[in-house]
Amino acid sequence: MFIFHHYQSRVVNHFAVLVLLILCLFCQRVVAQDNNYQIKAAYLYQFSNFVKWQVLKDEFVIGIVSDADIIGEFEVIEGKKIKGKPVRFIAIHQLEQLDDCCSLVFVAIDKKAQLHSFLAKLRNKPVLTVLDHQYPKNSNGMIQFVRSGTKLKFTVNNTLAKNHGINFSAFLLQVAKDVY
């Protein structure tokens, strides 16, 4: 029975890697003038399957920090489960909303000063931070979307994640554009 369970676990892991690779290969095209948050939502879902948190709450809360009302774009993964926990989205407009509520925070705000305030609030907390593509490289997010022509890719700050008690799988690190 153990051998079958081990084999089944490996098949599931390989399937998940295949799904992430397909997502990276076929969903890289981004509309040039607009952000495609539905594709980014799919990325967030896949990222979370390749991340290990030390502790997770009863539900998997994804905070969306944005000047625009984009939370509806993330409904594409509503009703799914991450790490066996139901997914819930919340729109975050103020720093106080970040107090121990989220497992993952996606930041897509326009003002760089606000970015630093939100990231400072999450310092030393086991929260995966994913930054949208408009920020300069190395903006202190654990994962950051980057554009390469019309393609959407991502970079990983593995050192920062480990300092927050978050570990990425080798599979996620392999498909990232850059890892530092």
C-alpha positions as YAML, in Angstrom:
chain: A
units: angstrom
residues:
- id: 1
  name: MET
  ca: [0.00, 0.00, 0.00]
- id: 2
  name: PHE
  ca: [2.85, 2.40, 0.86]
- id: 3
  name: ILE
  ca: [4.48, 1.86, -2.53]
- id: 4
  name: PHE
  ca: [1.22, 2.63, -4.33]
- id: 5
  name: HIS
  ca: [0.67, 5.79, -2.24]
- id: 6
  name: HIS
  ca: [4.24, 6.92, -2.93]
- id: 7
  name: TYR
  ca: [3.77, 6.30, -6.66]
- id: 8
  name: GLN
  ca: [0.42, 8.12, -6.64]
- id: 9
  name: SER
  ca: [2.00, 11.09, -4.83]
- id: 10
  name: ARG
  ca: [4.76, 11.30, -7.45]
- id: 11
  name: VAL
  ca: [2.20, 11.20, -10.27]
- id: 12
  name: VAL
  ca: [0.25, 14.05, -8.65]
- id: 13
  name: ASN
  ca: [3.47, 16.09, -8.24]
- id: 14
  name: HIS
  ca: [4.44, 15.52, -11.87]
- id: 15
  name: PHE
  ca: [0.96, 16.46, -13.02]
- id: 16
  name: ALA
  ca: [1.12, 19.70, -11.01]
- id: 17
  name: VAL
  ca: [4.48, 20.53, -12.57]
- id: 18
  name: LEU
  ca: [3.05, 19.85, -16.00]
- id: 19
  name: VAL
  ca: [0.12, 22.18, -15.31]
- id: 20
  name: LEU
  ca: [2.49, 24.95, -14.17]
- id: 21
  name: LEU
  ca: [4.70, 24.50, -17.22]
- id: 22
  name: ILE
  ca: [1.69, 24.60, -19.53]
- id: 23
  name: LEU
  ca: [0.51, 27.73, -17.77]
- id: 24
  name: CYS
  ca: [3.93, 29.31, -18.20]
- id: 25
  name: LEU
  ca: [4.21, 28.33, -21.86]
- id: 26
  name: PHE
  ca: [0.72, 29.00, -23.16]
- id: 27
  name: CYS
  ca: [-0.53, 31.79, -20.91]
- id: 28
  name: GLN
  ca: [2.47, 34.06, -21.29]
- id: 29
  name: ARG
  ca: [0.88, 36.36, -23.82]
- id: 30
  name: VAL
  ca: [-0.35, 39.48, -22.06]
- id: 31
  name: VAL
  ca: [-2.52, 42.17, -23.58]
- id: 32
  name: ALA
  ca: [-0.04, 44.99, -24.22]
- id: 33
  name: GLN
  ca: [-2.01, 47.88, -22.77]
- id: 34
  name: ASP
  ca: [-3.98, 46.16, -20.03]
- id: 35
  name: ASN
  ca: [-3.19, 43.82, -17.17]
- id: 36
  name: ASN
  ca: [-4.72, 40.38, -17.49]
- id: 37
  name: TYR
  ca: [-5.50, 39.64, -13.87]
- id: 38
  name: GLN
  ca: [-7.29, 36.38, -14.67]
- id: 39
  name: ILE
  ca: [-4.01, 34.94, -15.93]
- id: 40
  name: LYS
  ca: [-2.26, 36.30, -12.84]
- id: 41
  name: ALA
  ca: [-4.94, 34.69, -10.67]
- id: 42
  name: ALA
  ca: [-4.15, 31.34, -12.30]
- id: 43
  name: TYR
  ca: [-0.46, 31.94, -11.60]
- id: 44
  name: LEU
  ca: [-1.22, 32.74, -7.93]
- id: 45
  name: TYR
  ca: [-3.15, 29.50, -7.64]
- id: 46
  name: GLN
  ca: [-0.31, 27.51, -9.17]
- id: 47
  name: PHE
  ca: [2.36, 29.33, -7.12]
- id: 48
  name: SER
  ca: [0.58, 28.38, -3.91]
- id: 49
  name: ASN
  ca: [0.70, 24.70, -4.85]
- id: 50
  name: PHE
  ca: [4.50, 24.89, -5.00]
- id: 51
  name: VAL
  ca: [5.02, 26.75, -1.73]
- id: 52
  name: LYS
  ca: [5.34, 25.38, 1.78]
- id: 53
  name: TRP
  ca: [4.20, 27.51, 4.69]
- id: 54
  name: GLN
  ca: [5.16, 26.58, 8.25]
- id: 55
  name: VAL
  ca: [1.61, 27.30, 9.46]
- id: 56
  name: LEU
  ca: [-1.66, 27.76, 7.58]
- id: 57
  name: LYS
  ca: [-5.00, 28.96, 8.94]
- id: 58
  name: ASP
  ca: [-8.38, 27.26, 8.43]
- id: 59
  name: GLU
  ca: [-8.91, 29.05, 5.12]
- id: 60
  name: PHE
  ca: [-6.49, 30.27, 2.50]
- id: 61
  name: VAL
  ca: [-6.95, 34.04, 2.31]
- id: 62
  name: ILE
  ca: [-5.47, 35.95, -0.63]
- id: 63
  name: GLY
  ca: [-5.28, 39.69, -0.08]
- id: 64
  name: ILE
  ca: [-5.45, 41.90, -3.16]
- id: 65
  name: VAL
  ca: [-3.78, 45.31, -2.69]
- id: 66
  name: SER
  ca: [-4.76, 47.55, -5.59]
- id: 67
  name: ASP
  ca: [-5.84, 51.09, -6.40]
- id: 68
  name: ALA
  ca: [-8.37, 49.69, -8.88]
- id: 69
  name: ASP
  ca: [-11.23, 47.34, -8.14]
- id: 70
  name: ILE
  ca: [-9.71, 44.17, -9.60]
- id: 71
  name: ILE
  ca: [-10.86, 41.59, -7.06]
- id: 72
  name: GLY
  ca: [-13.60, 40.37, -9.45]
- id: 73
  name: GLU
  ca: [-10.89, 39.30, -11.90]
- id: 74
  name: PHE
  ca: [-9.72, 36.69, -9.40]
- id: 75
  name: GLU
  ca: [-13.05, 34.82, -9.36]
- id: 76
  name: VAL
  ca: [-11.51, 32.44, -11.89]
- id: 77
  name: ILE
  ca: [-10.06, 30.46, -8.95]
- id: 78
  name: GLU
  ca: [-12.89, 31.06, -6.48]
- id: 79
  name: GLY
  ca: [-14.28, 27.84, -5.06]
- id: 80
  name: LYS
  ca: [-10.97, 26.03, -5.45]
- id: 81
  name: LYS
  ca: [-8.86, 24.77, -2.59]
- id: 82
  name: ILE
  ca: [-5.23, 25.48, -1.82]
- id: 83
  name: LYS
  ca: [-3.44, 23.08, 0.49]
- id: 84
  name: GLY
  ca: [-6.86, 21.60, 1.27]
- id: 85
  name: LYS
  ca: [-8.17, 24.96, 2.50]
- id: 86
  name: PRO
  ca: [-10.99, 26.94, 0.86]
- id: 87
  name: VAL
  ca: [-9.79, 30.06, -0.98]
- id: 88
  name: ARG
  ca: [-11.15, 33.47, -0.04]
- id: 89
  name: PHE
  ca: [-10.19, 36.86, -1.48]
- id: 90
  name: ILE
  ca: [-10.22, 40.17, 0.32]
- id: 91
  name: ALA
  ca: [-9.57, 43.64, -1.07]
- id: 92
  name: ILE
  ca: [-6.98, 45.45, 1.02]
- id: 93
  name: HIS
  ca: [-7.01, 49.23, 0.99]
- id: 94
  name: GLN
  ca: [-5.42, 50.05, 4.37]
- id: 95
  name: LEU
  ca: [-2.37, 48.73, 6.20]
- id: 96
  name: GLU
  ca: [-4.45, 47.68, 9.21]
- id: 97
  name: GLN
  ca: [-6.24, 45.09, 7.08]
- id: 98
  name: LEU
  ca: [-3.00, 43.09, 6.82]
- id: 99
  name: ASP
  ca: [-2.90, 42.07, 10.49]
- id: 100
  name: ASP
  ca: [-2.58, 38.28, 10.41]
- id: 101
  name: CYS
  ca: [-5.27, 37.75, 7.80]
- id: 102
  name: CYS
  ca: [-3.59, 36.45, 4.67]
- id: 103
  name: SER
  ca: [-1.43, 33.57, 3.50]
- id: 104
  name: LEU
  ca: [-0.69, 35.34, 0.22]
- id: 105
  name: VAL
  ca: [-0.80, 39.04, -0.72]
- id: 106
  name: PHE
  ca: [-0.83, 40.24, -4.33]
- id: 107
  name: VAL
  ca: [0.28, 43.87, -4.65]
- id: 108
  name: ALA
  ca: [-0.74, 45.89, -7.72]
- id: 109
  name: ILE
  ca: [-0.75, 49.50, -6.51]
- id: 110
  name: ASP
  ca: [0.62, 52.42, -8.49]
- id: 111
  name: LYS
  ca: [2.41, 54.37, -5.78]
- id: 112
  name: LYS
  ca: [5.88, 53.07, -4.92]
- id: 113
  name: ALA
  ca: [5.78, 54.64, -1.42]
- id: 114
  name: GLN
  ca: [2.64, 52.64, -0.64]
- id: 115
  name: LEU
  ca: [4.35, 49.47, -1.84]
- id: 116
  name: HIS
  ca: [7.11, 49.92, 0.72]
- id: 117
  name: SER
  ca: [4.56, 50.59, 3.49]
- id: 118
  name: PHE
  ca: [2.61, 47.42, 2.71]
- id: 119
  name: LEU
  ca: [5.76, 45.30, 2.48]
- id: 120
  name: ALA
  ca: [7.07, 46.77, 5.75]
- id: 121
  name: LYS
  ca: [3.79, 45.80, 7.45]
- id: 122
  name: LEU
  ca: [4.36, 42.20, 6.32]
- id: 123
  name: ARG
  ca: [7.99, 42.09, 7.46]
- id: 124
  name: ASN
  ca: [8.73, 38.98, 9.56]
- id: 125
  name: LYS
  ca: [5.32, 37.43, 8.81]
- id: 126
  name: PRO
  ca: [4.86, 34.12, 6.96]
- id: 127
  name: VAL
  ca: [2.94, 35.74, 4.10]
- id: 128
  name: LEU
  ca: [3.85, 35.07, 0.48]
- id: 129
  name: THR
  ca: [4.11, 38.44, -1.29]
- id: 130
  name: VAL
  ca: [3.57, 38.57, -5.04]
- id: 131
  name: LEU
  ca: [4.20, 41.86, -6.84]
- id: 132
  name: ASP
  ca: [2.73, 42.94, -10.13]
- id: 133
  name: HIS
  ca: [5.01, 43.68, -13.07]
- id: 134
  name: GLN
  ca: [5.17, 47.49, -12.82]
- id: 135
  name: TYR
  ca: [7.71, 47.61, -9.99]
- id: 136
  name: PRO
  ca: [11.49, 47.72, -10.46]
- id: 137
  name: LYS
  ca: [13.29, 44.40, -10.20]
- id: 138
  name: ASN
  ca: [14.20, 43.40, -6.63]
- id: 139
  name: SER
  ca: [11.36, 45.41, -5.06]
- id: 140
  name: ASN
  ca: [11.30, 43.04, -2.06]
- id: 141
  name: GLY
  ca: [8.45, 40.81, -3.11]
- id: 142
  name: MET
  ca: [9.00, 37.06, -2.85]
- id: 143
  name: ILE
  ca: [7.60, 36.55, -6.34]
- id: 144
  name: GLN
  ca: [7.38, 39.29, -8.92]
- id: 145
  name: PHE
  ca: [5.72, 39.25, -12.31]
- id: 146
  name: VAL
  ca: [7.92, 40.60, -15.08]
- id: 147
  name: ARG
  ca: [7.21, 41.30, -18.71]
- id: 148
  name: SER
  ca: [9.53, 40.07, -21.38]
- id: 149
  name: GLY
  ca: [8.16, 41.59, -24.56]
- id: 150
  name: THR
  ca: [4.56, 40.39, -24.61]
- id: 151
  name: LYS
  ca: [5.27, 37.44, -22.32]
- id: 152
  name: LEU
  ca: [4.43, 37.30, -18.64]
- id: 153
  name: LYS
  ca: [7.10, 35.64, -16.52]
- id: 154
  name: PHE
  ca: [8.11, 35.77, -12.88]
- id: 155
  name: THR
  ca: [11.17, 36.08, -10.67]
- id: 156
  name: VAL
  ca: [11.65, 34.57, -7.23]
- id: 157
  name: ASN
  ca: [13.40, 36.09, -4.22]
- id: 158
  name: ASN
  ca: [14.15, 32.79, -2.51]
- id: 159
  name: THR
  ca: [16.31, 34.36, 0.20]
- id: 160
  name: LEU
  ca: [13.54, 36.71, 1.31]
- id: 161
  name: ALA
  ca: [10.98, 33.90, 1.32]
- id: 162
  name: LYS
  ca: [13.18, 31.67, 3.48]
- id: 163
  name: ASN
  ca: [13.66, 34.55, 5.93]
- id: 164
  name: HIS
  ca: [9.85, 34.61, 6.29]
- id: 165
  name: GLY
  ca: [9.54, 30.85, 6.80]
- id: 166
  name: ILE
  ca: [8.29, 30.17, 3.28]
- id: 167
  name: ASN
  ca: [9.91, 27.52, 1.10]
- id: 168
  name: PHE
  ca: [9.51, 27.14, -2.66]
- id: 169
  name: SER
  ca: [9.62, 23.77, -4.36]
- id: 170
  name: ALA
  ca: [12.46, 23.04, -6.74]
- id: 171
  name: PHE
  ca: [9.90, 22.85, -9.56]
- id: 172
  name: LEU
  ca: [8.81, 26.47, -9.06]
- id: 173
  name: LEU
  ca: [12.41, 27.63, -8.90]
- id: 174
  name: GLN
  ca: [13.17, 25.82, -12.18]
- id: 175
  name: VAL
  ca: [10.47, 27.60, -14.17]
- id: 176
  name: ALA
  ca: [11.18, 31.07, -12.75]
- id: 177
  name: LYS
  ca: [12.93, 33.54, -15.05]
- id: 178
  name: ASP
  ca: [15.38, 34.51, -12.28]
- id: 179
  name: VAL
  ca: [15.97, 33.27, -8.75]
- id: 180
  name: TYR
  ca: [17.95, 35.29, -6.24]
...
